[in-house]
Amino acid sequence: MNLPSPTLFLQLALCAYGFGVVASLLAMRWEKFANGIGFGSATVAAVFGIGAALTGLTSGPGNGGESFALWPSLIPYLQLTVKLDPLGAFFVLIVSVLALALSIYSFGYVRGFYGRKNVGVLAAFYNALLLATTLVFTASNAFFFLIAWEIMALTAYCLVSFEHEKPEARNAGVLYFIMSHVGTGCLILGFLLLFQAAGGQAPGDYGFETFRTLGDKLSPGRRDAAFLLFLFGFGIKAGIVPLHIWLPVAHPVAPSNISALLSGVLIKTGIYGLTRVLFDFMGTPPNWWGVTVLTIGTISAVLGVLYALMEHDLKRLLAYHSIENIGIILMGLGAALMFLHTHHPVLATLALIAGLYHTMNHAIFKALLFLGAGAVLHATHTRNMEEMGGLIKRMPTTAFCFLVGAVAISALPPLNGFVSEWLTYQALLQGFGTTDSLVRLMFPLSGAMLALTGALAAACFVKAFGITFLAQPRSDHAAQAHEVAPTMLAGMGLLTAACIFLGLFPTLFLKLFNPLTVQLLGQPLPGFLSEADGWVLGNTQEMGGTVSTLGIALMGICLLPVPLVLWLFFGRQTKVRIGPTWDCGLKGLTPQMEYTATGFSKPIRMIFKALFLPRREVQREYDYSPYFAKNLHFESHIEEAFVTRLYRPLNRGILRFSRRMRGLQAGSIQAYLIYIFITLLLLLMFAL
Amino acid sequence: MMFSVLAILLQTALLLALAPLVSGCIKNWKAKLQNRRGPRVWQPYFDLAKFLRKDMVISEHASWIFRVVPYVLFISTLLAGLMVPMVSVSAPLSLFGGALAFVGLLALGRFFLALGGLDPASAFGGMGSSREMTIAAVAEPALMLAIFTVAIAAHKSTNLSQMLIAAQGPTWKLLNPAHVLAFAALFIVLLAETGRIPIDNPATHLELTMIHEAMILEYSGRYLALVEWSASVKQLVLMALLANIFFPIGIATDSSAASLGLSLGWFLAKLLALAGAVVLVETTNAKLRLFRVPDLLSAAFILATLALLSTFLFQ
């Protein structure tokens, strides 16, 4: 069968998103109609996007889409060219799969905004964001890439502060806006460096094709400067520590379908950018690049999960986990860079695939968890976990989907998080033999930190699921919660199925990586990843281990008769009685006696208190003895050290500097004219 | 690697049959060492049979999670056990996963058990879950680093059978500093993972000190049997891993009955020796305060780091 070309699919997808923007703005007055047409066209566009990505990735290396101009450009140097190459296609696949699930979810979710907020505007921004993100992944020209990048940042800003009547949404939006633009500034400088190295004359010198031929031609100093600028610029978007502070503030305040998109896809544009620049453009990297990326990844992973554990705001907790997972992805990319430096292309492929597989997985389970959190928020009207509980009986389907997401993100077999972390572990382990220097110790040590991250993530999701969904409801809101609309459940169900599919059938999915590794590393997918035994991943020679999640799952089912036989043999006559929980002989348990989210993470807070610097305040009121308090007031705060020690002083410094500079702007037109004149003069002197 | 149904069946049977015996031996010997008579060595079998015959009381607040937990725990522990070579060098499920899948499956069981602790709305369960997850998290880096150290010696393979084959090779020396240090680290992790003194006290029922017992407080009847059985299988599996990888004497490399029988004898001897070591540690130490436990586990982490460093230095 002859499938349409990926380019055609991509064009259809872009048109459908564009139509969604215009149509939902036109239909703004009729909110039900706007909901249907806005998210409907996004659903259609997502299906086309998946088609484009899959045909692009399966049509063999080098046969991706051809380059086409979106629009004839009227400005010199600016070419609006789009090309679906394998790397772009992989990320288009991520954004399209999420867009499909999120759009279906949104039909039901945005009904909560009826009569309160303008659904048409929300749908328009949603479509615009997806359109811009797809263009970021497919733009084949640095100028156009930056334009799409900015449209993406601005629409994301509008969506973060969509509920602008809340001050926290406004503040979060501004913080996001500032951080994002500092990052874009770095990117512009980085691309200008590449442009200059490419000749800096013809308009085509901005094209990715030209950059690709730069490779090792860049001078070392300029290459390192470009690396740092890109790492900083893309790092802000990805939310690496210590550039992450906007992320846990901005992601939770957006509507939940948007939070899922922000955490699932938007931060991945940073990963896309880094992969594009480091693996596609810059040639063989020096060792310290890989070391830096691996170190940043390790630190981000550990700190991200530690801060996540301290949260009892469900959506903030998930946002911090995004930092952790970006760290895990960067561990894969950093290891790949180090392997490239030491000329181990097969291992570099393994590490890169580990990172990119985790990118896909994180997008899916994080979006699933945010949608679950959105459903909970919808039903209980609170993000505070301490007011939830018992939701599994009131929202069984949501609870099941959230549980699958929680198991996946905790990297437990047999779901998808385990597969990609397993690949990362294997890559790190194999790295020990690639170099003779002491640098080799970094690999197992970051492997150990990855283990710590995984175990803490499991602890965190026991808390997140256990406190939110299990036991007794802790507030009236939670007690009166009810299951959400079927479309919302369908959106979550789709992602749940994706988690299970990517977990059980990694060998099928890994085949898609072949054109990608050919493009980036000139290396086909190693046989031990693409074939092995069909359903067993890896091998014992080149890779040092095998795993089969499908085998584990099937074997688990095969073992199920063991406990059942025991039961039939011994306990057929036993009865099951429903009784109260053991209450030590008191008058029965109340929800106040349950373990709280804060209590659950207390041991970890104590162990890592040097990092968290927790501040607590206890006030007792008593009549006779402090042991019989009448009233107890307890407060506990944790402030991120990065905010208090790094960003606040920086902020104060900038404010002080701008106060000094105020003298220059006295408001007199004559003075301004002189400034302009002097600037012009200087520029002319510089140019001539 | 032969995928053999018989091997799976035999190892499952061995795991299930042997695990209560090891627990019983530890209990009995510990009592003897403390000048008590103690329960019979076979007592855990009678306990399990009794639990299986008893009626169950399930908390009114519990959801389906509570009922699923014993099965998930039991099966994930068995699966992990099937990945560890015990009597023969090739573990029945070694194709399905090595050390990493083993750690992952144990973590899966722990994840669900901790949820089961939270489900009945009791503060004890929550306390137990919180502590269990904390201790597991602090133990994990030491465990992974020690596994990495052993894997590096086994030609960078995480496959447990491969590790064992490498351990039987000529390059493996018992008193190699890397192995001694890695063994020490893994032994501490073993104590933590199986809830032994000085980390947790399996004999206590004092609410404020217990960890594992607090989590399973609401379980009764056959669910309790499954949970207890899983705990002892987990203990057996971890001990088998330590015994076989660090003392690879006498493990059968072929599948003839004679060598398998001999190997079983060696295996039992090694297990009982390790159980004796656990008994000695339990009797001569007091339980640590909860916030001292991370110190012990960071010591394990440092030991594992030193093990890694010494593979770097002495190769």
Interface residues (C-beta under 8 A of the other chain):
Chain A: G389 G390 I392 K393 L403 V407 S410 A411 L412 P413 F418 W422 Y425 Q426 L429 Q430 F432 G433 L438 R440 L441 P444 L445 G447 A448 M449 L450 A451 L452 G454 A455 L456 A458 A459 F461 V462 K463 F465 G466 I467 F469 L470 A471 Q472 D533 V536 T540 G544 G545 T546 V547 S548 G551 I552 M555 G556 L559 L560 V562 P563 L566 W567 F570 G571 T574 K575 V576 R577 I578 G579 P580 T581 W582 D583 L589 P591 M593 E594 Y595 G599 F600 S601 K602 P603 I604 M606 I607
Chain B: I8 T12 L16 A49 L52 R53 K54 D55 M56 V57 I58 S59 E60 H61 S63 W64 I65 P70 Y71 F74 I75 S76 L78 L79 L82 L93 S94 L95 F96 G97 G98 A99 L100 A101 V103 G104 L105 A107 L108 R110 F111 A114 L115 L118 D119 P120 A121 S122 A123 F124 G125 G126 M127 S129 S130 R131 M133 T134 A136 A137 V138 A139 E140 P141 A142 L143 M144 L145 F148 T149 A151 I152 H155 K156 S157 T158 N159 Q162 L217 E218 G221 R222 A225 L226 L290 F291 P294 F301 A304 T305 L308 L309 F312
